[in-house]
Amino acid sequence: MIDPLAPGLYIVATPIGNLGDLTPRAADVLSRADLIAAEDTRVTAKLLRHIGAERPMTPYHDHNADRIRPGLVARLGSEAIALVSDAGTPMISDPGFKLVRDARAAGHAIVTLPGPCAAVAALTLAGLPTDRFLFVGFLPSKEKAKGDAIAEVAAIRASLVMYESGPRLGATLAALAKGLGDRDAAVAREISKAFEECVTGTLSELAERYAEQGPKGEIVIVVGPPGEAARPEVEDLDALLREALARLPVAKAAKEVAATTGLDRHDLYARALELKA
């Protein structure tokens, strides 16, 4: 007979490639959970077969999370429920955080079982600074929204990590090169799988490489932080602000120049008001 787990929510990281990456502790919890809330039960069924276990499962994903979350929370007082995504650590680009929030509000125990994460694994392969990084998730698909999202993070002095699909890879790299400048970057693909690779270069080089056809598989882009830029002269800064003000309202003009120069947006806003007057 299987010894029961203590009631509560167990956040279980699962392999992003090689099934051997599943930790013994994660395998033990998945084998004993009363219920597994899975992004795709078919994917999790393969993992359970790998460890020789068979447990009840229920789908939990973007399309049904709001509907079934209350029922899961209600069961946590007497049952052990494991939360898994298709691959990697739950809540990295999936709706799991709302389940954790509601479980905590209801006073239930929450246990995390650390393990694979594609974003962190890609950082270890990229050879770019890891002392400070920002996980961006998936960039928007539409060109303007993508450009706006890139502009928001352009001045952040950290490596940027994002997920992408093969068909969109070339366009995204080109947009990153346009919005961030030609920074060093890496494209990591199929991490922990048989055809794992990590291609490095500048953003423009990588955009050209993948312009015609994106690779297959799960993809992570890592972009290095901005280099140290010299502070613009006052005359140059005013010229940048005037050019932006000719196209944009004051606040947006200051935001655009801040993203370009790395200077404080509030200071630029004050100067833009002076120039506008």
N, C-alpha and C positions, 0 to 999 in steps of 0.2 A: 504493500500500500504506500502511496506517495505521501510523504509528510507535508502537511499544509503550510503555506506561507502565511505570515501575518497579514491581516487585511491592509489594503492601501494601494496606492498607485506606484507602479514600478516603471521607470523610464529606461528602456533597454536599447542601447546602441547595437546595431547589427552590421554585418560586413558590407563594405562597399564593393567588394569584388570576391576575393578568395574567402570561401566559407570557413577556412581554418582560422580567420581573424576573429571569429566569435570567441569571447572570453569564456572560461569555464563557469564563472559566476553568472554570466548572461544565459548560458545554456541551462544552468540549474534553475534559474527563475522561470524561463520559458517552459521548462518541463513541468513545473509545479504550479503555475498560475491558474487561477480559476477561470480566467478569461483573458484573451489577447486581443487588444484593440489594434487593428492593423490597417495601414494605408491601402494595401491590396492583399487580401487573404490568400490569393493564389501564390504570390511571391513568398509570403511568410510560411505557407504550407511546405514549400521546397526546403526552407531553412529547418523547419520542424522535422521533416523526413531525414535531413542530414544528421540531426542529433538523436534520431530515433524516438521522437516524442509526438504525441497527438493530443492537442488541447482545443477546447472550444474557442472560436474566433468570431469577431464581429468587425465589419469595415468601419474605419474612422478616418475620414478625409475631408477635403474642402467642401464637397457637395452635400455631405450629410451631418457634419460635425455639430451644427447648431441644434439639429433635431434629436440626435441620440446622446448628446453630452449630459443632459440632466439625468437620464437613466443610468449612465455609467457612474456619475457622482453618487447617486443614491445607493448603488451597490457597493461602493468602496468601504462602507462601514463594516461589512461582513465578508467581503471577498477581496482577493488579491488580483488586481487587473494590471497586466503588462501593456505598455504602450510602445509600439514599434512603427518605424517608417519602412519603406521598401529597402532602403540602404542608408547606413550611417546613423547619426544621432538624431532622435526625434526633436522637433521644434526648430530645426535649421531648415527654413523655407517650407514649413507645414503648419497646420493649425493647432498643434499640441499645446501651445502655451495657454490657450483658453481653458483647456481641461485641467492643467496644473493650477491655474488661478482659481477656478471654481472648486477644485478639490481642497485647496488650502483654505479657502473661505468657509468651507463646510467642516473644517477641522480634521480632515483625514490625513493619514501618514503619506508622505511622498518620499520615494527612494530613487536615486539615480544610479545607473550602472554605466560608467564611462566606457567609451570604446571608439570605434572608427568614426571619422568625420572627414568628408572629402575636402572641405575648405582648409582644414589644418594640414591634412596630408599633402595637398598641393603646395602649401607654403614650405614644407620640408623639402620638396623636390625642386622648387623654383630657383633657389640660390639668390633670393632677394631679401631685403631686410625684414626680419620677423619680430623685432623688438616692439613694434607698434603696427597694428594692421586693422583694417575695417572690412567687415563682411558686408557686401552690397546686395547679395542675393541675385535674382534675375533682373536685368535691366528691362525697362519697357520695350515693347516690340515696335511701337510707332516712332518714327524718326524724331519728331519734335520732342516728344516725351522722353525719349532716350537721351537726346542732347541736353535737356533740362536736368535730368538726373545726374548726368556726368558733370555738368557745371556745378552742381551742389557739392560735389566731393573733390573738385579739381584742386582746391587749395589745401586740402587736408594732408598734413605731413605724416603719411603712413602708407604702407603697402595696401593696395586695394585687392580684394578677393571677390570674385563673382562667378556664378554658374551660367552656363550657356549651352545651347543645343548646336549640333553640327550645322544645320542649314542656315542658322543666323550668325555663325561665328565670324565670317569674313566681314559682314556689315558692322557687327559690333566692334571688332578690332579697328576698323576704319573710323568709326565714330569716336572711339577712345583716343585714337591718334589725333583726330581733329580737335577734340575737347581738352585733352590733357597735354598735348605735345608729344614728341617722339621719345617716350620713356622706355626704359628697359621693362620687359614683360616676359611672361611664360604662359604656355598653353599646356596644361596637364590633362591627359586623356586616359580613360580606362584604368584608373589607379587601382592597384592590387589585383588586376586581372592579367590574363596571359599576354595581351598586347599593350600593356602599359607603356606610355611614352610621355616625355616632357620636352617640348620644343621651346627654346629660348631665343630672344632677339629683341629688337626694338618693336614698338607697336606697328610702325609702318612696314617693317619687314614681315611681321607675322600677318598683317592684313593682306599683303601681297601674296603671301604663301597660301592663304586660305580663301582668296578672292573668288576663285572659280568653283571650288567644291569643298565644303566643310567635311571634316572627318566624322566617322561614326563613333558612337559611344557617349559616355558621360564625360562632360568637359568642364574644367575649371580654369578661369583666366586669373592670373596674378599680375598686377601692375605695380612697379616700384614707385616709391614716393617721389614727389617733385624735388629737383635739385635746388640748391641754394641760389636764389635769384637776387641780383643786385636791386636795391630799392630805386624805383624810377625817380629821376629828377622832377622837381615841382612842375616845370614846364611840360615835360612829357606826360606826367600824371594828369594835368589839366587838359592836355590834348586828348587823352584817352577818355576822360569824363565828358568833354564836349562832344566827342564823336558818339559816345553812347547816349548822351542826352538828346542828340538829334533824332534818335530812333525810339527812345524809351522814356517812360516816366522816371522821376528822380530815384525812387527806391530801387527799381529794376536796373537802372544804369549803375548805381553804386554797387549792387550785387554782382553785376557782370564784371565790372572792373576789379572788384575784390577777388573774384574767382581767377581772373587773369594775372593779378599781381601778388596775391597772397596778403594784401594789406587789409586792415580792419574795415569792415563794411560800414560801421557807424561813423568812423572818421571820414570815409569817402562820401557818405551821405551828407554830412555837414558841409564838406567842400563843394559837393554838387549843388546844394542849395545856394551857396554863395555865387557859384558860376551862373546858375539859373537866374538869380536876381540881377 
